[in-house]
Structure formats: structure tokens, C-alpha cells
Amino acid sequence: MHRVFAFGTLKQPWVRFIVTGHAGETKDAVLPGKRREGLNIIADPSAQTPGLVFEVNGRQLARLDRYERLGVRYERVKMTLDDGSQAWVYRRLQTP
């Protein structure tokens, strides 16, 4: 199983259901040291980004990767949440 941190559209259960095939249970979470800016999160030591954490299997993670256009629009990075646990976070790729 894979933990995913959602701070945008994936916070909506109906979006998770359409993308992964199930909405799943979520838990409130906070990503410290990051600030939401539009569809992205950027480093900001004084900021916190609230969101949700949910679990998916490998097949569902692959579906999330397609939804987020992994490698084209977003990268998937493992980050540490405020409770010390880790989760995958989709972060926008930098444009040249």
C-alpha cells in the first residue's frame, strides 16, 4: 500500500473515485515547510499546507500517476508530514 497526500482536487472523494475506482478513507494531514501556490506546493519554511492522506494499492497509484500526468506535468516525491509519517506528494515540474 502507498500513502498519498492530497492538497488539491484529490481531496474530493468523487475525484478519487473516478481516478482510482474508490474514494477510500482519508485522514487530515499537514505538510510542513511547504506552501500551496495554485496547483503546486513550494518550499517555505514558515508555511504549512493542510490536506488529506489516503492509501492506494500499486494499480491505483499508477492511475493517479496518469491523472497527474507524471513526468509531463507533475513529479511524485516522498515527503514527511507533520506527524513524522511519509507520503507521496505530486509536485509540479519546473518549466525551463
C-alpha positions in Angstrom: 0.0 0.0 0.0 1.1 3.6 -0.7 0.2 6.7 1.2 -0.7 9.8 -0.8 -1.0 13.4 0.4 -3.7 15.4 -1.4 -3.9 19.2 -1.2 -5.9 19.9 -4.4 -8.6 18.2 -6.4 -7.8 14.8 -5.0 -9.2 16.0 -1.7 -12.6 15.5 -3.3 -14.0 11.9 -2.8 -15.7 11.9 -6.1 -12.4 12.8 -7.9 -10.6 10.0 -6.1 -13.4 7.6 -7.0 -13.2 8.5 -10.7 -9.4 8.3 -10.8 -8.7 5.2 -8.7 -12.0 3.3 -8.6 -12.7 4.0 -4.9 -12.8 7.1 -2.7 -11.2 5.4 0.3 -10.9 6.6 3.8 -8.9 9.8 4.5 -7.2 11.4 7.4 -6.5 15.1 7.9 -2.8 15.8 7.5 -0.4 18.8 7.2 2.7 19.1 5.1 5.2 21.4 7.0 7.6 23.7 5.2 5.5 23.9 2.1 3.0 26.5 0.8 0.3 25.9 -1.7 0.6 28.2 -4.7 -2.1 27.5 -7.3 -1.8 23.9 -8.4 1.6 23.5 -6.8 3.4 23.4 -3.5 6.7 25.3 -3.0 9.2 25.4 -0.2 8.5 27.9 2.5 10.0 27.1 6.0 7.3 29.2 7.8 4.3 27.6 6.0 2.2 24.6 6.3 -0.1 23.0 3.7 -3.2 21.3 5.0 -4.6 18.3 3.1 -5.6 14.7 3.4 -3.8 11.4 3.4 -5.2 8.2 1.8 -3.9 4.8 0.9 -3.9 3.2 -2.5 -2.5 0.0 -4.0 0.0 -0.2 -6.8 -2.6 -0.2 -9.5 -4.4 2.8 -8.1 -1.1 4.6 -7.7 -0.4 4.1 -11.4 -3.9 5.5 -12.2 -3.1 8.6 -10.0 0.2 8.9 -11.9 -1.7 9.0 -15.2 -4.2 11.5 -13.8 -1.4 13.8 -12.6 0.5 13.3 -15.9 3.6 12.1 -14.1 6.7 13.1 -15.8 4.9 15.6 -18.0 3.2 17.9 -15.6 4.0 16.6 -12.1 6.6 14.5 -10.3 5.8 12.2 -7.4 8.0 12.9 -4.4 8.1 11.2 -0.9 7.7 13.9 1.8 7.4 13.9 5.5 4.2 15.0 7.1 3.9 16.9 10.4 3.3 13.7 12.3 6.6 12.2 11.1 5.0 9.8 8.6 5.8 9.8 4.9 3.5 10.0 1.9 3.8 10.6 -1.8 3.1 14.2 -2.9 2.5 15.3 -6.5 4.6 18.5 -7.2 4.6 20.4 -10.5 7.6 20.1 -12.7 9.6 23.2 -13.2 9.3 24.7 -16.6 12.6 25.7 -18.3 
